[in-house]
């Protein structure tokens, strides 16, 4: 097992312990803010990792950073990355990105061996999860939709919460390896259930952040010391992860970290589209989505989602 972190590793990953499981050949497709450290945890847990990224320089930098692990390498196509892998992990931007790295002559599905499992950590639609699960099944592969919660910090710390949809055999194959970057890796139902659970997660966050924004803005207008107030009410019924981790930075007007507004709007778009299909009524979520549109108009596309408070000042 490779649990020691070099100085370079510390730039993207924080130290943690790994369960002792046998080394497997795995691939990771997509080395963005989330995928880069997730793939790193797989390498540090002792797995043989091949990576693919649309920008080759990012893949080459990842290989260099984790060169002390079990022979990491970069591939030039998703198909080549997936060859001989027992598990192929993926974290890209949206439905179209996901189709582009899975389907077609250079897609991962074309390179995967029979019985291999594709684990998708992209936040995408439930419809594309079901579509790709069907496509995988037709050629003897397995597919698990497995979006994550925990943000960049969760990925770096190996403490993500993973919400899965798919058949139990595929899930059981993926879970021990995926725990290298997770604190919880849970099967919630058939294909698409993971994506639907992530939508529930984003609905909760949207309402919480708006409520926290209004509370802080109100307290500041009332002349209260809001750092002190948050410290007090954070010990009571108002406590939440958002308050604990974003309250003080909202008071300090700092929004240069965490989950970007553009990404949240993409996620809320998936939520609202799904609600149209299933008939769910989401008045608060729809309103907060428009508030995030206001933040985008203010130039806050890459601000953290807690920047909702900016439109109240």
N, C-alpha and C positions, 0 to 999 in steps of 0.2 A: 504493500500500500504506500502511496505517496502522499503523506500528510504534511510534510514540511513545506513551507511557503518561502520562496525566494523574495528578495526585495521587489523584483518586478511583479511577482504574483500579487503582492500586497496592494498594487495599484488598482487591481480590479476585483480581488477576492479577499475576504476576511477568513481567517483560520477557523476550522471546525474539525470535528472528528467524523470519521466515516465508518459505516458498518462494514464488517469483514465479509464480503461476498466475492465469489470468483470473478476474475477479470473477464470481460466480454468485449467483443468487437462492436463498437457503436459508431454512429455518425451523428453529426449535428449540423443542421442546415439553418443558416441565419445567425450572424454574429453581431446583432445590434446591442442596444443597451442591456437587454435581458439575456439574449442568447450567448453573448461572449462569456460572462461569468458562469452561466449555467453549464456550458461546455467545459469550462475550466474545472468546475467541481467534479465532473465526470472523469476528467483526466487525472485529477489529484486523488480520486478514489481508486485509481489503479486500472481503469478501463483503457482500451486501445481506441483512441478517438480520431476519426477522420472528419474534417470540417469542410463545409462549403459556404462561401459568402459571395453575394453578387459582385462586391468589390474585392478582387483578389488580394489586394494589399492588406485588408483587414484579416483575412484568413492566414496570410503569411506572418503577420504580427502575432496572431494567436499562437501559431505553431512555435514561433521563436520564444514567446513568453512561457510556454509550457513544455519546452524542449527536454526538461529533466524528467518528464513523465514517460509512460509506456508508449514510445514511438509515435507521437502525434504527427499527423500529416494533413495537408490540404489537398483537395481535389478541385478540378476545374469545372465539373458539372455536378448537379445533384445525383445523377445516375452513377457516376464514378464514386462519389462519396458513399453511396448506399451499398455498393457491391460488397458482398461477404459480411455485411453487418447483421448482427442479431436483432438490434434495435436501431431505428432511425428516429432521432428527435428533431423537431423543427420549431422555429419561432420566427415568423416573418410578419409582414404588415397587415394584410387583409385577405379577403377571399381570392382575389385575382392573383396576388403574390403566391398564395398557397397552391392554387391550381398550377401556376407556372413552374413550381419546383417539384410537383408530384407527377403531373401528367405529361405525355409527349415522349418523344424519343430520348431526350436528355433528362427527363424527370426521374425522381427517385424510384417510383414504382417500377420503371423499366429495368432498374439495376438490382432491385431487392431479390433475395433468394426466397423460394417458397417457404411460407410459414413465418417469415420475419414480420416484425411489428413496427408500424409507423406511429409515432406518438407526436401529436400536434399540439404545441403550446401557444399557437397563435390565438389571439382573441378574434374570432371570426363568427360567421353566422351558423346557426344550427343546421340550416339547409345545406351548406357546403360540407359540414361534417358528415351528414348522412349521405351526401353524394359521393364523397371520397371513400367512405366506409364501404359503400356498395361497389365502387370501382375496384377497391382493394380486394374485396371478397371474391370478385369474379376472376381474379388472376391468382388466387391462392395466398393472398397477403392478409394481414390484420391491421386495423386502424383504430386508434384511440384518440378521441378529441379530449384535450387536457389543458385548457386555459389555466392561467396562474393568477394569483393575487399576492401582493407583497411588495410590488414595485422594484425599483433598481436596488434598493438596500436589501430587500429580501433575496434577490438573485445573488448579490455579492456575498451575503452572509450564509447562503445555502439554506434559507428558511422560508421558502415559498409555500403557499397553500395551493395544491393542485386539484382541480375539479374535473373528474373524468367521466366520459361516456363511452360505451363499447361493450364487447363481450368480456366475460370474467376471465377467460383464459389469457386473452391479450393483456388485460389489465394486470393480472398476476405476474406475467412475464416482465412487464415494464416497471412495476412498483419498486422492487428492490434496487434497481439501478437508478430510477428517478429520485429515490430518497437521498441521493448524493447532493441534490440541490433543494431538497424540500423538508419541511417539518410535518406536512400532512399530504398524503397522496391517496385520494378517496374516490371509489367508484360510486356514481350517483344514479346510474341507469343506463339505458341503451344509447346508441350513437346519437349525439346531439345534446345529451343531458349535461355534459360538462359545459358546453357553450351556454346553455340555458341557465345553469347555476351561476356562471360568470355574469350574465345579465342581471340576475338577482343581486349579486354583489355590487354591481355598478349603480343600480337603482338605490341601494342603501347608501352608498358613498355620496351620490349626488345630493340627496336630501340632507345628509349629515353636514356636508361642507357648506351648503347654503344656510342651514340653521346656525352653524358656528360663525359664519361670516356676519350674519345679521346680529348675533349676540355680541360679538366683539365690536362691531361698528356702533351698536347701541350704547355699550358700556363706555366707549371712547367719547361719544357725544355727551354722555352724562358726566364726564370728568372723572371716571374711575381709573384706578391703576389696574389695567387689565391683566398684566402678568400676575399680580397678586390675586385678582379675582379668579383667574383660570386655575391657579394653584389650589384655591379653596374649593371651587365647585368641581374640580377634577377628582376630588375625593368622595363625591356624592353621585347622585343619579344621573347627572349630566355627562359623566365621564365617557369618553370614547377614544378609540385609536387616533382619530383625527384631532381631537383636542390635545391628547398627550404629545403627538408628534408634529402637529402643524399650528397649534394655537399660538405659541410664542413667536414663531416665525411670521405668522399673519400680523400679530401686533407690531413686529419689527419691520413690516413691509418687505419681506424677503420671499422671493418666489422663484429662485434659480436652481431648483432641485426637484426631484420627484417625478411624478407622472404628468406629462404635458397636456395642456388644454386641447390641442389638436387631437391627441389620442383619445381623450375623454369624449370629445364630440363624435369621433368615429364609433366608439363603443356605445354611446347613447343612441346613435343612429341605428345600430343593430338592435338595440332594445326596443326602440319605437317601431321599427319595421316588424319585429316579432309580435309586438302588442297589437298591431293592425291585423296580423294573421290570427292570433288566438283570442282577440276580443278583450284583452286586459285594459283597464282604464288606468292611465298613468298621468294624472294632471300635474302633479308636482314635478315629476321627471321631465315632462315636456316643457314646463316653464323653466326649469334649471338649464335644460339644453339651450334654450334661447338666451339665458343669462350668459352661458359660456360663449355663445355667438357674439354677444356684446363685448366680452373680454377679447375675443379674436379681433374685433373691429378696433379695439384699443391698442392693438399691436402685441397682445399677449399669447400668441399662438403657442409659444414654447414655454410660457410660464407654467409653474406647477398649478394643479387644479385648485389649490387653496386660494388662488388669485381671484376667486369669485368676489372676495371682499373689496377688490379694487373698484368695482362698479358702484359700490355703496359710499365711496368717499368723495 
